[in-house]
Amino acid sequence: MRAKPVDPDAVIRDPVTQRQLPAEGGEVPDTSFWRRRLLAGEIELVDEQQAPTGREPVTPLTTR
């Protein structure tokens, strides 16, 4: 899941790697640690939809 700190100045570290969660967000495992941070309001989930690349399949239009 992708998450980012609610407060961009907050220092939230991964308990395994000790790396800081970037202010713009990053990929984190779906574990109880990160779920507790989410419930505590320290992080928020980031929409996982990617920006369009222009290479998406096109649905043909039909007329009657």
Backbone as numpy.savetxt, mean C-alpha at the origin, in Angstrom:
# Nx Ny Nz CAx CAy CAz Cx Cy Cz
0.39 -6.53 1.10 -0.45 -5.36 1.10 0.43 -4.12 1.10
-0.06 -3.04 0.51 0.70 -1.78 0.48 0.16 -0.86 1.56
1.07 -0.26 2.30 0.68 0.63 3.39 1.63 1.82 3.43
1.15 2.91 4.04 2.00 4.07 4.27 1.64 4.66 5.62
2.58 5.36 6.26 2.28 5.98 7.55 1.26 7.09 7.39
0.36 7.22 8.36 -0.61 8.31 8.34 0.13 9.63 8.51
1.08 9.67 9.44 1.93 10.84 9.66 3.23 10.62 8.88
3.50 11.43 7.83 4.70 11.20 7.03 6.01 11.31 7.81
5.99 11.97 8.97 7.20 12.11 9.78 7.37 10.96 10.78
6.39 10.08 10.86 6.46 8.96 11.81 7.51 7.95 11.36
8.16 7.34 12.33 9.14 6.29 12.05 8.51 4.97 12.47
8.13 4.16 11.48 7.54 2.85 11.74 8.46 1.83 11.08
9.03 0.96 11.89 10.01 -0.01 11.39 9.40 -1.40 11.31
9.81 -2.12 10.29 9.42 -3.52 10.15 10.09 -4.29 11.28
9.34 -5.11 12.01 9.94 -5.81 13.16 10.98 -6.86 12.76
10.95 -7.32 11.52 11.89 -8.35 11.08 13.14 -7.73 10.47
12.94 -6.81 9.53 14.08 -6.24 8.80 14.64 -4.97 9.44
13.87 -4.36 10.32 14.22 -3.09 10.97 14.29 -1.92 9.98
13.76 -2.10 8.78 13.72 -1.02 7.80 12.51 -0.14 8.07
12.70 1.16 7.85 11.64 2.12 8.06 10.65 2.07 6.89
9.36 2.16 7.21 8.33 2.23 6.18 8.40 3.61 5.54
8.63 3.69 4.22 8.77 4.99 3.56 7.48 5.82 3.66
7.62 7.14 3.65 6.47 8.04 3.75 5.52 7.85 2.58
6.06 7.49 1.39 5.20 7.29 0.22 4.56 5.90 0.22
4.95 5.05 1.16 4.36 3.73 1.30 5.25 2.63 0.74
4.91 1.42 1.08 5.67 0.28 0.60 4.92 -1.00 0.85
5.44 -2.06 0.32 4.83 -3.39 0.47 5.20 -3.95 1.83
4.20 -4.40 2.59 4.43 -5.00 3.90 3.67 -6.33 3.95
4.17 -7.30 4.72 3.46 -8.58 4.81 2.17 -8.42 5.61
1.21 -9.26 5.32 -0.08 -9.23 6.02 0.06 -10.02 7.31
0.68 -9.39 8.32 0.91 -10.05 9.61 0.17 -9.31 10.71
0.14 -9.90 11.89 -0.55 -9.28 13.02 0.10 -7.95 13.40
1.41 -7.82 13.23 2.08 -6.56 13.56 1.51 -5.42 12.72
1.45 -5.64 11.40 0.97 -4.57 10.52 -0.52 -4.36 10.68
-1.29 -5.41 10.98 -2.72 -5.25 11.24 -2.96 -4.41 12.49
-2.13 -4.60 13.53 -2.25 -3.79 14.75 -1.93 -2.33 14.46
-0.91 -2.08 13.63 -0.58 -0.69 13.26 -1.76 -0.05 12.52
-2.42 -0.85 11.67 -3.58 -0.37 10.92 -4.73 -0.04 11.86
-5.03 -0.93 12.80 -6.11 -0.70 13.76 -5.81 0.46 14.70
-4.53 0.68 14.99 -4.14 1.78 15.87 -4.16 3.12 15.14
-4.33 3.10 13.83 -4.37 4.34 13.06 -3.01 4.90 12.72
-1.96 4.08 12.85 -0.60 4.54 12.55 -0.28 4.44 11.07
-0.91 3.48 10.37 -0.70 3.33 8.94 -2.06 3.29 8.25
-2.02 3.50 6.94 -3.23 3.35 6.14 -2.88 2.54 4.90
-3.87 1.83 4.39 -3.64 1.03 3.19 -3.62 1.94 1.97
-2.76 1.60 1.04 -2.63 2.36 -0.20 -3.33 1.57 -1.29
-4.07 2.28 -2.13 -4.77 1.63 -3.23 -3.75 0.91 -4.11
-3.99 -0.35 -4.36 -3.03 -1.15 -5.12 -3.20 -1.03 -6.62
-4.16 -0.24 -7.08 -4.34 -0.09 -8.52 -3.18 0.71 -9.08
-2.65 0.23 -10.15 -1.53 0.88 -10.81 -2.05 1.89 -11.82
-1.25 2.85 -12.14 -1.60 3.81 -13.18 -1.65 3.07 -14.52
-2.56 3.47 -15.41 -2.64 2.78 -16.70 -1.35 2.93 -17.49
-0.97 1.86 -18.17 0.27 1.86 -18.94 0.02 2.10 -20.42
-1.25 2.00 -20.84 -1.56 2.13 -22.24 -1.50 0.80 -22.97
-1.17 -0.26 -22.24 -1.07 -1.59 -22.85 -2.18 -2.51 -22.37
-3.22 -1.94 -21.74 -4.34 -2.74 -21.27 -5.16 -3.23 -22.46
-5.80 -4.40 -22.34 -6.62 -4.89 -23.45 -7.83 -3.96 -23.67
-8.21 -3.82 -24.90 -9.33 -2.95 -25.26 -10.55 -3.83 -25.50
-11.67 -3.43 -24.90 -12.93 -4.15 -25.13 -13.58 -3.57 -26.38
-13.85 -4.40 -27.36 -14.46 -3.86 -28.59 -15.88 -3.39 -28.35
-16.24 -2.30 -28.99 -17.59 -1.78 -28.89 -18.47 -2.49 -29.91
-19.70 -2.73 -29.52 -20.64 -3.35 -30.45 -21.81 -2.42 -30.66
-22.40 -2.47 -31.85 -23.58 -1.66 -32.14 -24.70 -2.59 -32.56
-25.88 -2.11 -32.43 -27.04 -2.93 -32.79 -27.57 -2.51 -34.11
